Amino acid sequence: MEPDWKAISKNISKYIDNETFLSARKPIEICSILDNAKLSPNEFTILFTNLSKYHGKSDMLMMLGRARTSELATQEEVDKISRTISSVLGVSLLDKVFTFSQNNAQSKNSNSQNSIKEEFSNITVTMAHQKCYVFEKISLNTTIENFKLKIQNILGIPVNNQLLYACNAPISSSGTLKQYGEYASFHLLDGVAISYGGYTYPIDIDNYDITVEELKHMFKEEVGWQVIYQAIFYNGITLQNNRTLRYYKIQRGSTIEASIHYNISAINRPPYTQIF
């Protein structure tokens, strides 16, 4: 029987330092817990420091994207969370990534002064295998669409094939860089995305001659769902296990839909007969 994630969420303080519990959890399970939890800055730091022992940066990004904190009352609390994220991801973040509720006269005056002059910053884009590109002195007023054009000019990846993420959430082509904060760090998916249940799971691949079944195994590693229960669709077509991604004209930046079909009769089949 699946654990009661909501009950765990309500008692999150009992689990944030329980390494036996945390080490046994898949990222998607931690996300289910975080969906209904609100962490204090101290709980946030303890939980994600411990989770970083068992998960890579991609999974940490996904879990961080689902975390919510209680209202931050002091600059010290903002700094604490910022340092935690910088530690577990290895990137620098500014305090304005977070919601800081004290809108005093000084901060208003500072914001007013900042709005007078155009702000420039270095924007970091990471890809698979820890490849990192720094776009220097980019105006924060640059639209996301124009920033993607810069990526196309430098990396040669067409805008339509770019899957750009911030904190594991795909970013919209509308808006500007300013909404993601100075020294923003994005992840450019070097592969495809699988959409399921309102969430998008990035899958980094560089070989489009792999079979659909191999892609399902990669998806299983992300979410834990057995291959035999997965149904994968692209452009309205159900993909066959023995066909390659290239056969279906799937390429970098493609978004593939997934669903789960529970077939009780499949449980008694030999483990690999589903691929024929």
N, C-alpha and C positions, 0 to 999 in steps of 0.2 A: 504494500500500500504506500502511495506517495505521501511524504510528510506534509503536514499542514503548514505551508509556507507563511500564511498570514499570522498564525499563532507564533511562529518563530520570529516574524518581523516585529511583533508587539513586545517580544522579550529579547530583542537583538543584543542587548548588553550581556546576556548570558553566553552568547556564542562568538563574540568578536575575538576572544582570546582562546577559544577552544580549538586547538590545532587538529585534534582528532576529527572533529566535525568539519572544519574548513578544508582539510586535505582531502576529504572524501566527496566534496561538492564539485559538480561541474559548473562552468561559468553561467550557463543558462539557469541553473538552480539558484545561484547567488543573485542573479538578476530578479528572479521571482521573489526572493526575500526582500531585496532592496526596493522593489516596486511599492511595498507597503510599510517601509521603515523610514524613520527620520533620525539621522545620526547627529550627535553632538560633535563638535570639532575633535574632541579627545577620542570618541568612539570611531570616528572616521579615520583618524590616524592609526589607531590600533588595528582596525579591521583590514585596511588596505595594505598596511605594512606586512601583516601576516599573510594575506592573500598573495602578495608578490613572491612569496617563497614557493608557491605551487603553480603559478600561471605566468605565461609570457605577456609581452606588452600588448599584443593584439587583444587577448582576452581581458587584460586589465583595463584597456580602453573601453571595451564593451560594458564592463561592470561599473566603471567610474561614470559612464554616461547615464546609468540608472540610479546613481546615488543621490540622495537628497539630505541636506543638512538643516538643522534648526537655524533660526535666524541668527546671523552673525552680529554680535553686539559690539565687538572691539576689533581694532586693526590687528591685534595680536592673534585673534582667532582666524582672521582671514589669512594672515601670514602662515599660520600653522597648517592650514589645509593646502595652501599653495606649495609649501615645502614638501608636504607628503606626496602630492601629485608629481612634483618635480623629481622626487626620490624614486618613486616606483616606475615612472615612465622615462626618466633620464632627460626630461625637457624642462625648460624654464617657463614659468607662467607668471603673469602679472595678477595683482590682486583684483583688478577689475573684471577678471573672468567670473568672479563670484558676485552675488547680490549683497551689497553692503547697505544696510538700512539707514545709517546715520547720515542724513542729508543736511549737514550743518552749513552755516553760511560760508565757511572756509572752503568746503568742497565745491559748493556752488560757484564760488568765485573762481576756483581753479579750473573747473569745467568750462566756465565762460571764457577764460583766457585761452584754454587749449583749443576752443572752437574757432578762435580768431585766425590762428595760423594752421596751415595744412600740416598734418602729421605724416611722417614717413617712418617705416620700420623694416626690419628684416623678417621675412616670412619663410618658415621652414616647411618643406614638403618631404615626407618620408615615404619610401616605397618598400617593397618586399626585400628581404635579406638585408635589412638595416641600411639600404641606400638612402642617403639624405642629401637634399638640394636646398640651398639657401638663396632666396630671391632677395637681393639687397636693395635697401632704400626704396621700398614700394609705398606709394601713397595709400593710407588707410581709407581714402575715399574711392579707391579703385573698386569697381563693381566685381562681383564674383565671376561674371561672364568674361570680363576683360582679363581678370587674373588667369582664368583657364586658357585664354588665348596666349598669355605669356608662357604658360606651361607647355602649350602646343609648340610655340616657337623654340623653346629651349630643349624640350625632351622629345618632340616629334610625335606626341600622342594627340590625335584629333580631339577637339572639345567634346564631340558626341561620344567618344570612347573613354572619357574620364569619369571615374567614380571617386569623388573627393569627399573625405570624411573629417569631421571634427568631433572628438570624444565619441567615436564609433557611431555617430549619426550622420547619414548623408546630408551634405549641405545643399541648400537651394541655390539655383543660379541667380536668384534675385538678391538684392541687398548689396552691401559693401563689406570690405574686410574689417572695417571699424567695429562691426557688431561682434567680431570674434576676438577683439582685444589686441593690444600691441604685442608683438612677438608671438603671434598666433602660430600654432603648429598643426598642420593638416596631414592626413594620411591619404596618399593616392593609391587606390587599390590597383595592383598590377595583376588583374585577373577578372573574375566575375563576382556577381552578388547573387545570393539566393534569398528570395523574399518568402517569408512564412509568418502568418498570424500578425501582420502589421509591423514586423521587424525585418530588418535587412542584415544578412550575415555575409560579410566579405570573405571570399575564398581566393587566396593568392595562388595563382597558377601561371606558368609560362609555357606550357605545352598543351596546345589545343587538339592534339592527337590522342589524348587520353580518352578512355571510354566514359560513358555516362555512369556506369557502375563505379568506376574509380572516383568520379566526382561525388557520388553518393557516399562513398567511404570518407571522403574529406568532410562532407557535411555531417556525417555521423560523429567525426572527431570534434566538431564544433558544438553540436547540440545533444549528442548521445542517442539519436534515434536510429534504430536498426535499419540497415539497407533494405531488407525485405519489405518493410512497411512504407518506404518512401515512394512517392510518385512525383516526377519532375516534369515540368512543362516549359515550353519556350514557344512564343508566338502562337499559343493555342494548341500546340502539338504535344502529345505525350511522348517523351523521349525513351527510346529503347536502350536497355542496359549495354548491349554489345556494339552500339553505334558510337562514333567519336563525336566530340564537341564540334570539330571542324565540319563533320558531315551535316550538322544542323546549322552551320554558318554562325556558330557562337564565337564571339571574339572578345577581346579585352573591352571591359566596360558593359558587357551584356548583363541584364538582370533576368534571372531565371526564377520561376515560381515553383514552390514545393507544396505538397500536401502529404498528409499521413493517412494511409489506408490500413486500418487494423483488420487483417485477414486471419481469423482464428485457425482456419484450416492450414495456414502456412506454418504454424508452430511445429507440426509433426513432420515437415519436410526435411530432407537432408539440408545442411547449412548452405550449400552453394547451388542448389538446383534452380533457384529463382533467376539465374542469369541466362538460362537457355530459353 
